[in-house]
Amino acid sequence: MEFFLSLGRAFTSSDAMWMWAILAAQIVSVAIIIERAIALFVNRKVNQKNISKVIADDIRSGNLEKALRRSQQIGQKEPLGVVAAAGIQAAIDMGGKEEIQLKMDEVLLEETTRVEKRIGFLAMFANVATLLGLLGTITGLIHSFAGISNANAAEKATILSKGISLAMNVTAYGLVVAVPALVMYAVLQNRATRLTDDLNKAALNLFIQLGFHYSPVTDKKSKNN
């Protein structure tokens, strides 16, 4: 408890500007953590490979229009649906394997960027909080040593100890902000990697199915015409 009281007193010291700057970094990092945690753990599931099996069944049956409609419906909630719809549309337009792959890769890149957005800022804010803490400590020590130059011998020890205590609080607060931010950066980055790998594997499965089955489907269309 004394530690937190000491941090509170540091907000009213002469070097409080550093404490407020670290607090700003903490507020932003906490906001990013909450937003990304909801986006990656609540709104997204590691289930894209299971979803791909349903779409793959439609592709194997040769009904690309049905597969496209199903993908568009799935795409309202799951990223795989958007990726699959791009590839299936290219197959319906009688594009080659390269065109199908390029269309799917384009959407995959967008979905990967959407998953990983803002996570990198956590590492940056952790480093900023640490550096601000060190900078605040250094400037606090400078002020403390400058303050005792005009004080009498009896007051020097008291002024110096108080100044050093306040200055060290800035570093402590910087670390209090940095450590959770770095931990959550690792957790969120790991989650983003799992989601991305799951999506890529599911998309690859659909691309393989399209690569094998889109030519017979277009042949059927030409025969019907």
C-alpha positions as CSV (number, residue, x, y, z in Angstrom):
1,M,0.0,0.0,0.0
2,E,2.8,2.4,0.8
3,F,4.2,1.8,-2.7
4,F,1.0,3.1,-4.3
5,L,0.7,6.0,-1.9
6,S,4.3,6.9,-2.9
7,L,3.3,6.8,-6.5
8,G,0.4,9.0,-5.8
9,R,2.6,11.6,-4.1
10,A,4.8,11.6,-7.2
11,F,1.9,12.9,-9.2
12,T,2.1,16.1,-7.2
13,S,5.9,16.5,-7.2
14,S,7.9,19.0,-9.3
15,D,8.6,16.2,-11.8
16,A,4.9,15.2,-12.1
17,M,4.9,15.8,-15.9
18,W,6.7,12.5,-16.4
19,M,4.2,10.6,-14.3
20,W,1.3,12.1,-16.3
21,A,3.1,11.2,-19.6
22,I,3.5,7.6,-18.4
23,L,-0.2,7.6,-17.3
24,A,-1.1,8.6,-20.8
25,A,0.9,5.7,-22.2
26,Q,-0.8,3.4,-19.8
27,I,-4.3,4.6,-20.8
28,V,-3.6,4.0,-24.5
29,S,-2.0,0.6,-23.9
30,V,-4.9,-0.6,-21.7
31,A,-7.4,0.6,-24.4
32,I,-5.5,-1.4,-27.1
33,I,-5.3,-4.5,-24.8
34,I,-9.1,-4.4,-24.2
35,E,-10.0,-3.8,-27.8
36,R,-7.6,-6.4,-29.2
37,A,-8.6,-9.0,-26.5
38,I,-12.2,-8.7,-27.5
39,A,-11.5,-8.8,-31.2
40,L,-9.2,-11.8,-31.0
41,F,-10.5,-13.9,-28.2
42,V,-14.3,-13.1,-28.2
43,N,-15.1,-12.3,-31.8
44,R,-12.7,-14.6,-33.5
45,K,-12.4,-18.4,-33.1
46,V,-9.8,-20.9,-34.3
47,N,-12.4,-22.7,-36.4
48,Q,-11.7,-21.7,-40.0
49,K,-10.6,-25.2,-41.0
50,N,-13.9,-26.7,-39.9
51,I,-15.8,-24.0,-41.8
52,S,-13.8,-24.8,-45.0
53,K,-15.1,-28.3,-45.1
54,V,-18.6,-27.1,-45.7
55,I,-17.6,-24.9,-48.5
56,A,-15.3,-27.6,-49.9
57,D,-18.3,-30.0,-50.2
58,D,-20.1,-27.6,-52.5
59,I,-17.0,-27.1,-54.6
60,R,-16.5,-30.9,-55.0
61,S,-20.1,-31.2,-56.0
62,G,-19.5,-28.8,-58.9
63,N,-22.0,-26.2,-57.6
64,L,-19.8,-23.1,-57.5
65,E,-22.8,-20.8,-57.4
66,K,-24.1,-22.5,-54.2
67,A,-20.5,-22.4,-52.8
68,L,-20.3,-18.6,-53.6
69,R,-23.7,-17.9,-51.9
70,R,-22.7,-20.0,-48.8
71,S,-19.3,-18.2,-48.7
72,Q,-20.9,-14.8,-48.8
73,Q,-23.2,-15.7,-45.9
74,I,-20.3,-17.1,-43.9
75,G,-18.3,-14.0,-44.8
76,Q,-20.7,-11.8,-42.8
77,K,-19.2,-13.3,-39.6
78,E,-16.1,-15.3,-40.5
79,P,-13.1,-14.1,-42.6
80,L,-12.8,-17.4,-44.4
81,G,-16.0,-16.7,-46.2
82,V,-14.6,-13.5,-47.7
83,V,-11.5,-15.3,-48.8
84,A,-13.4,-18.2,-50.3
85,A,-15.9,-15.9,-52.1
86,A,-13.0,-14.1,-53.8
87,G,-11.5,-17.4,-55.1
88,I,-14.8,-18.9,-56.1
89,Q,-15.8,-15.8,-58.0
90,A,-12.5,-16.0,-59.9
91,A,-13.3,-19.7,-60.7
92,I,-16.8,-18.8,-61.9
93,D,-15.2,-16.2,-64.1
94,M,-13.1,-19.0,-65.6
95,G,-9.9,-17.6,-64.3
96,G,-6.8,-19.8,-64.1
97,K,-5.2,-21.2,-60.9
98,E,-2.9,-18.2,-60.7
99,E,-5.8,-15.7,-60.8
100,I,-7.7,-17.7,-58.1
101,Q,-4.6,-17.7,-55.9
102,L,-4.0,-14.0,-56.4
103,K,-7.5,-13.1,-55.6
104,M,-7.5,-15.2,-52.4
105,D,-4.0,-14.0,-51.4
106,E,-5.2,-10.4,-51.7
107,V,-8.0,-10.9,-49.3
108,L,-5.9,-13.0,-47.0
109,L,-3.4,-10.2,-46.7
110,E,-6.2,-7.8,-45.8
111,E,-7.5,-10.2,-43.2
112,T,-4.1,-10.8,-41.7
113,T,-3.5,-7.1,-41.4
114,R,-6.9,-6.7,-39.7
115,V,-6.0,-9.4,-37.1
116,E,-2.5,-7.9,-36.3
117,K,-3.4,-4.2,-36.3
118,R,-2.4,-2.2,-33.3
119,I,-0.7,-5.1,-31.5
120,G,2.7,-3.7,-32.3
121,F,1.9,-0.5,-30.5
122,L,1.9,-2.3,-27.2
123,A,5.6,-3.0,-27.4
124,M,6.2,0.6,-28.4
125,F,4.2,2.0,-25.5
126,A,6.0,-0.4,-23.1
127,N,9.4,1.0,-24.3
128,V,8.1,4.6,-24.1
129,A,6.9,4.1,-20.5
130,T,10.3,2.6,-19.5
131,L,12.2,5.4,-21.1
132,L,10.0,8.1,-19.7
133,G,10.5,6.6,-16.3
134,L,14.3,6.7,-16.7
135,L,14.2,10.2,-18.0
136,G,12.0,11.3,-15.2
137,T,14.4,9.8,-12.6
138,I,17.4,11.5,-14.2
139,T,15.8,14.9,-14.2
140,G,14.5,14.4,-10.7
141,L,18.0,13.5,-9.4
142,I,19.3,16.6,-11.2
143,H,16.8,18.8,-9.4
144,S,17.5,17.1,-6.1
145,F,21.2,17.7,-6.3
146,A,20.7,21.2,-7.5
147,G,18.3,21.9,-4.5
148,I,20.7,20.9,-1.8
149,S,23.4,23.2,-3.1
150,N,21.9,26.2,-1.2
151,A,20.6,24.2,1.8
152,N,22.3,23.9,5.1
153,A,24.0,20.7,6.2
154,A,21.1,19.6,8.5
155,E,18.6,19.8,5.6
156,K,20.7,18.3,2.8
157,A,20.1,14.7,3.8
158,T,16.3,15.2,4.1
159,I,16.0,17.0,0.8
160,L,18.2,14.6,-1.0
161,S,16.4,11.4,0.3
162,K,13.0,12.9,-0.5
163,G,14.1,13.9,-4.0
164,I,15.6,10.5,-4.7
165,S,12.5,8.7,-3.5
166,L,10.2,10.8,-5.7
167,A,12.6,10.4,-8.7
168,M,12.7,6.6,-8.3
169,N,8.9,6.5,-8.2
170,V,8.9,7.6,-11.8
171,T,11.0,4.6,-12.9
172,A,8.9,2.3,-10.8
173,Y,5.7,3.6,-12.4
174,G,7.2,3.2,-15.9
175,L,8.0,-0.4,-15.2
176,V,4.5,-1.0,-13.7
177,V,3.1,0.2,-17.1
178,A,5.7,-1.6,-19.3
179,V,5.6,-5.1,-17.8
180,P,1.9,-5.8,-18.4
181,A,2.0,-4.2,-21.8
182,L,4.8,-6.5,-22.9
183,V,3.1,-9.6,-21.4
184,M,-0.1,-8.8,-23.3
185,Y,1.8,-8.0,-26.4
186,A,3.2,-11.6,-26.4
187,V,-0.3,-13.0,-25.6
188,L,-2.1,-11.1,-28.3
189,Q,0.7,-11.7,-30.9
190,N,0.5,-15.5,-30.2
191,R,-3.3,-15.4,-30.6
192,A,-3.0,-13.4,-33.8
193,T,-0.5,-16.0,-35.2
194,R,-2.8,-18.9,-34.3
195,L,-5.8,-17.2,-36.0
196,T,-3.7,-16.3,-39.1
197,D,-2.3,-19.9,-39.4
198,D,-5.8,-21.3,-39.0
199,L,-7.1,-19.0,-41.7
200,N,-4.2,-19.7,-44.1
201,K,-4.6,-23.5,-43.8
202,A,-8.3,-23.3,-44.4
203,A,-7.8,-21.0,-47.4
204,L,-5.1,-23.4,-48.8
205,N,-7.6,-26.3,-48.5
206,L,-10.2,-24.4,-50.5
207,F,-7.6,-23.3,-53.1
208,I,-6.6,-27.0,-53.6
209,Q,-10.3,-27.9,-54.1
210,L,-10.8,-25.1,-56.6
211,G,-7.7,-26.0,-58.4
212,F,-8.9,-29.6,-58.9
213,H,-12.5,-29.0,-59.6
214,Y,-13.0,-25.6,-61.3
215,S,-11.9,-26.9,-64.7
216,P,-14.5,-29.7,-64.9
217,V,-17.2,-27.2,-63.8
218,T,-16.3,-24.8,-66.6
219,D,-16.3,-27.8,-69.0
220,K,-19.8,-28.6,-67.9
221,K,-20.9,-25.1,-68.6
222,S,-19.4,-25.1,-72.1
223,K,-21.2,-28.3,-72.9
224,N,-24.5,-27.0,-71.6
225,N,-24.0,-24.0,-73.9
